[in-house]
Amino acid sequence: QNKTDDVLKQLEDMLPVKYGNSDQDAKLYAIVLDTSRSMQNFSRLVIAKQSAIQLLNLLDDDDYVMIVNFYGKFNVLQAPTKAENREDIIKLINGVEPYQGTVIGTALNKAGDMMIDMAFEEKQIMLISDGKSYTMEKDDPIEVVTKLREHGIITSTINTAAKGGENGALKDDSWLRLEAIAEAGGGSCFPITRESDLLDIMFSQIADELTDSIILGQTEVKVNRENDTVLNHV
């Protein structure tokens, strides 16, 4: 109240305060979405679409996002674009329908090929799938994400078909497949055991992975005022 324009301008410059590292460079994020027939079971496709939309909402406006969906074929649903175009991208995500077939490796390979030569320091892929593959596909997902990791592209997975609950979920072959893809891709596997888990995982584990900088190796800490009281008990 009763502040000068100059003071108000300072406040405007400080806001909005962003979650995570607000000064980090824009990242490129690819969402690879399973729209095969098996995703019709137990609301898996609903969870997958919600996951993709929540991921989109976690990105900064200046980040870039692309969407690839797959079944027996793959489709570049959205070429790389700024995340600020959320409304249009969300319409595309909500509009996908399930079809026969599953080509996980081929879809990951397509997303990676589009990302490799793009000038971003940080590039990540999130595969959202139930991990079920009934197609003998030519591209092995493990080999694909291993190659992409060599190019600095990290792959994580969201398992939409995790069985069981907090008291010991049962890992089937599909779950193990998604874990193996994430491990080979240098990322993490996030199991969704029920629809209510989605927001908790999104705004804790995945949000941290998206927004935190990773420091590799040792770094020196220099203390200029060792006797300062702020360092008591440190």
LUMTIGU-52693 format. One record per residue: residue in one letter; x, y, z of N, C-alpha, C in turn. Coordinates in steps of 0.1 Angstrom, whole numbers, plus 5000, padded with zeros to 4 digits. Example, Ala and Ser with C-alpha at 12.3 -4.5 7.8 and 13.67 -1.06 7.14 Angstrom:
2
A513249435078512349555078513249675078;S512849785071513749895071512950005079;
***
This chain:
234
Q500849885000500050005000500950125000;N500550234992501250354992502750344988;K503050254979504450234975504650304962;T505850354959506150424947506150324935;D506050374923506150284911507450204911;D508550274916509850214916509950094925;V509350104936509249984946508449874940;L507249914934506449814928507149734917;K507949814909508649744898509649644904;Q510249674915511249574921510449454925;L509249464930508549344934508149264922;E507749334911507349274899508549194893;D509749244894510949174889511249044897;M510849044910511148924918510148814915;L508948844911507848744909507648704894;P507148594891506848484900508048404905;V507948354917508948264923508648124917;K509648074910509347944904509847824913;Y509147714912509547594919510947544913;G511847504922513047454917514047554913;N514847524902515947614898515447704887;S515047824891514347914882515247974872;D516647974875517548034865518247924856;Q517747804856518447704848517947714834;D518847664825518547674810517347594807;A516647624796515447554792515947404788;K515047314791515247174789514347124777;L514747014772513846944762513346814768;Y512046804768511446684775510446614765;A510646484763509846404754508946314762;I507646314760506746224766506346114755;V506745994758506445884749505245804755;L504145804749502845764755502345634748;D502145534756501645404752500145414750;T499645394737498245394734497845264728;S498445154732498045024727496744974734;R496244864729494944804733495044774748;S496144724753496244684767496044804777;M496244924772496045044780494645074783;Q493745004776492245024779491844954792;N492644864797492344784809492544874822;F491644864831491844914845492245064844;S491745144835491945284835493445324832;R494145234826495545264824495745384814;L494945394804495145504795494745634801;V493645634810493245754817494445794826;I495045704833496245744842497345794833;A497545734822498645774813498445914808;K497245944804496946084799497146184810;Q496646144822496746234834498246254837;S499046154836500446164839501146254829;A500846244816501346334806501046474809;I499746504812499346634814499946694827;Q500146614837500746664850502246694847;L502946614839504346634835504446764828;L503446794819503446914811503347034820;N502447024830502247134840503447164849;L504347064850505547074859506647154851;L506547154838507647224830507447374831;D508647444830508547594829508047624815;D507547744813506947784800508047784790;D509247814793510347824783510947684780;D510647584787511047444784510347404771;Y510947304764510347254752509947104755;V508747074748508246944750507746884737;M507946754736507446684724506646564729;I505646524721504846404724504846304713;V505246174716505146064707504245964713;N503245924706502345814711502645684702;F502345574707502645444699501645344703;Y501445254693500745124694501445034685;G500844984674501644904664502444984655;K502245114656503045214649503345334659;F504145424655504345544663503845664656;N503545774663503045894658503646014666;V504246104658504646234665503446324667;L502846304679501646384682501946534683;Q503146564688503446704689505046724687;A505446794677506846814675507346914686;P508646924688509147004699508547154699;T507947194710507347324711507447374725;K507347504727507447554741506247504750;A506547474762505547414771504447514774;E504747644771503647744774502447714765;N502547634754501447604746500647484752;R500447484765499847374772498447334767;E497547434765496147404762496047324749;D496847364739496747294726497347154728;I498447134735499047004737498146914745;I497446964755496546884763495446834755;K494946914745493846864737494346744728;L495546754723496146644716496246514724;I496746534736496846414745495546354748;N494546434751493246384755492546314743;G492946354731492346294719492846164714;V493946114720494445984714493545864718;E493445774709492645654711493545524711;P493145414717494045294717493845214704;Y494945154699494945074687495844944690;Q495744854681496444724683497944744681;G498744664688500144654687500944734697;T502244704698503044784708504544784703;V505044904700506344924695507145024704;I507444974716508045064726509445114721;G510245024717511645054712511645154700;T510745124691510645214679510245354682;A509245364691508845494696509945574703;L510645504712511745564719512845604710;N513145524700514145554690513745674682;K512545694678512045804670512245934679;A511745924691511846044700513346084702;G514245984704515646014706516246074694;D515946014682516546074669516146214667;M514946254671514546394670515246484680;M515646424691516246504702517746524701;I518446424695519946414696520646544691;D520146604680520846714674520346844679;M519346844688518846974693519647034704;A519847164704520847224712520247254726;F520047154734519647164748520647094757;E521047154768521947094777521346974784;E520046984787519346874794518246824785;K518246694783517246624775516746504782;Q515446494784514946374791513746314783;I513546184785512346114779511646054791;M510346064791509445994800508545894792;L508845764794507945664788506845634797;I505645644793504445614801503745494795;S503745384802503345264796502945164807;D502245054803501944944812503044834810;G503944864800505144774799504844644791;K503544624787503244494780503544504766;S504244414761504644414747504244274740;Y503344274730502944154724503444154709;T504344244706504744254692506244224692;M506744144682508144124680508744244673;E509144344680509644464674511144464671;K511444534661512844534656513844614665;D513244704672514144794681514044754696;D515044704701515144664715515144784724;P514144814733514144934741515344954749;I515944844754517144854763518344914754;E518444854742519544904734519345044730;V518045084727517745214723518145324734;V517645294746517845394757519345394761;T520045284759521445284762522245374752;K521845364740522445454730522145594732;L520845624736520445764739521245824751;R521445734761522145784773523545824769;E524245754759525545794755525545934748;H524345974744524146114738523646214748;G523646174761523146264771521746274773;I520946174768519446174769519046074779;I518446124790518046034801516645984799;T516345854801515045794800514545744813;S513345794817512645734829511345674824;T510645604833509445534830508345554841;I507145564836505945554846505245434842;N505045344853504345214851502945234855;T502045234845500545254848499845134852;A500545014853499944894856500544824868;A501144904877501744844889500644774897;K500944654902499944574909500244584924;G499244574932499344574947499344714952;G499744734964499644864971500844884979;E500744964990501845004998502444885006;N501644785008502144665016502744555007;G503544594997504244494989503544474976;A503944564966503344544953504044424946;L503344354937503844244930504444274917;K505744254915506344294902506244174892;D505544204881505444114870506444144859;D506444074848507444094838507344234832;S506144284831505944424825506644524834;W506444514847507044604856508544594855;L509144474855510544454854511144514841;R510344504830510744554818510944704819;L509944774825510044914826511144964836;E511344884846512544914855513844894847;A513944794839515144774831515444884821;I514344934815514445044806514945174813;A514345204824514845314832516245304837;E516645184841518045164846519045184835;A518745124823519645144812519645284807;G518545354809518445494804518945594814;G519445554826519945644836518945714843;G517645674842516545744849515945664860;S514645684863513945624874512645564869;C512145454876510845394873509945434884;F508745494880507745534889506545454888;P506245364897505045284896503745354902;I502745344894501445394898500545274902;T500445254915499645134919498145164919;R497745284920496345324918496345474914;E495145514909495045644904495345754914;S495045734926495245834937496745854940;D497645764935499045784937499645884928;L498945914917499545994907500046134911;L499146214918499646344922500746344932;D500746244942501746234951503146214945;I503146124935504446094928504846204919;M503846274913504246384904504846494911;F504246534923504746654929505746624940;S506246504940507446474950508546424941;Q508546294938509646234931509946294917;I508946294909509146344895509446494895;A508746574903509046714903510446744907;D510946664916512346684921513346644909;E512946534902513846494891513846594880;L512746654877512646754866513346884869;T513246924882513647064885515047074891;D515546974897516846984904518046964895;S519047044897520247034890521046914896;I521746844888522546734893524046774892;I524746764903526146794904526946664904;L527746644894528546524893529946554899;G530446464908531846484913531946574925;Q533146584929533446664941533446814938;T533146894948533247044947533747104959;E534547204958535147264970534247364977;V534147364990533447454998534447555005;K534247685002535147775008534447865018;V534947855031534347935042535148065044;N534548175042535248305043535248355058;R534148325065534148365079533848255088;E534848185092534648055100534048075113;N534148195119533648225133532248285132;D531648295121530348355120529348265127;T528448325135527548255143526548165134;V526348205122525448125113526047985111;L527347965113527947835111527947745124;N527347795135527347715147526747585144;H527347475149526847335148526847285133;V527447355124527547305110528847235109;
***
